Amino acid sequence: MTTHAANQVKPVQPLFALGRTLATPGALVVMQGMGISPIALLSRHQRGDWGELCAEDKRSNDEALKAGSRLFSAYRFDTVRLWIITEADRSVTTILLPEEY
């Protein structure tokens, strides 16, 4: 079967390295209970989909990409929020619940 180039989906390149990836116990329980893929969340974060942030916080993240500062994303699933934080040196990325911060 021949595939036309126009029909091929190119993967979106990550904007930054995640470093070591961690999740807090509370975040793991929530993700498992709700069927949320941590890989999918990390992928969104790494592609610059910052989730439910105000415009100013999204701009701050965009600037942090250039300056090498901390990156922050927030995602809502029903009444539950999950945060992802990548440290400024890109050595660690953590998925957590806001109350675990």
C-alpha positions as CSV (number, residue, x, y, z in Angstrom):
1,M,0.0,0.0,0.0
2,T,1.3,3.4,-0.9
3,T,1.0,6.3,1.4
4,H,0.8,9.9,0.1
5,A,3.0,12.4,1.9
6,A,0.0,14.7,2.3
7,N,-1.7,12.0,4.4
8,Q,1.2,11.4,6.7
9,V,1.1,13.0,10.1
10,K,4.4,14.4,11.3
11,P,5.0,14.1,15.0
12,V,5.4,17.3,16.8
13,Q,8.9,17.8,18.1
14,P,9.2,18.4,21.9
15,L,10.2,21.9,22.8
16,F,12.4,21.0,25.7
17,A,13.8,18.0,27.6
18,L,11.8,16.7,30.6
19,G,14.8,15.3,32.5
20,R,13.9,12.7,35.1
21,T,10.1,12.3,35.3
22,L,8.3,11.9,38.6
23,A,4.8,11.8,39.9
24,T,3.6,12.3,43.5
25,P,1.6,9.5,45.1
26,G,-1.6,11.5,45.0
27,A,-1.2,12.3,41.3
28,L,-0.6,8.6,40.6
29,V,-3.8,7.6,42.4
30,V,-5.8,10.2,40.5
31,M,-4.4,9.3,37.1
32,Q,-4.9,5.6,37.6
33,G,-8.4,6.0,39.0
34,M,-9.5,8.3,36.1
35,G,-7.6,6.5,33.4
36,I,-5.4,9.5,32.6
37,S,-2.1,8.6,30.8
38,P,0.9,10.3,32.4
39,I,2.7,9.9,29.1
40,A,0.0,11.8,27.3
41,L,0.1,14.6,29.9
42,L,3.9,14.9,29.7
43,S,3.6,15.0,25.9
44,R,1.2,17.9,26.0
45,H,3.4,19.7,28.4
46,Q,6.5,19.1,26.3
47,R,4.8,20.3,23.2
48,G,3.9,23.7,24.8
49,D,0.2,22.9,25.5
50,W,0.2,24.5,28.9
51,G,-3.4,23.5,29.7
52,E,-5.7,25.8,31.7
53,L,-3.4,28.7,32.4
54,C,-4.2,32.4,32.0
55,A,-2.7,34.2,29.1
56,E,-0.1,35.8,31.2
57,D,1.1,32.5,32.6
58,K,1.2,31.0,29.1
59,R,3.3,33.9,27.9
60,S,5.6,33.4,31.0
61,N,6.1,29.8,29.9
62,D,6.8,30.8,26.3
63,E,9.5,33.2,27.6
64,A,10.8,30.5,30.0
65,L,11.5,28.3,27.0
66,K,13.9,30.9,25.6
67,A,15.4,32.0,29.0
68,G,15.7,28.5,30.5
69,S,13.4,29.1,33.4
70,R,10.9,26.8,35.2
71,L,7.9,25.6,33.1
72,F,4.4,25.0,34.5
73,S,1.3,23.4,33.1
74,A,-2.2,22.9,34.7
75,Y,-4.8,20.4,33.4
76,R,-8.3,19.9,34.6
77,F,-10.2,16.6,34.5
78,D,-13.7,17.1,35.9
79,T,-13.1,18.5,39.4
80,V,-9.5,17.3,39.6
81,R,-6.5,19.4,38.6
82,L,-3.0,18.1,37.8
83,W,0.0,20.2,37.6
84,I,3.3,19.6,35.8
85,I,6.4,21.4,36.7
86,T,9.7,21.2,34.8
87,E,12.7,22.7,36.7
88,A,14.7,25.5,35.2
89,D,17.7,23.3,34.5
90,R,15.4,20.7,32.8
91,S,16.7,18.0,35.1
92,V,13.3,17.0,36.6
93,T,9.7,17.1,35.6
94,T,7.0,16.3,38.2
95,I,3.3,15.6,37.9
96,L,1.5,16.5,41.1
97,L,-1.8,17.6,42.6
98,P,-1.9,21.3,43.5
99,E,-2.4,20.5,47.2
100,E,0.9,18.5,47.1
101,Y,2.9,21.5,46.0
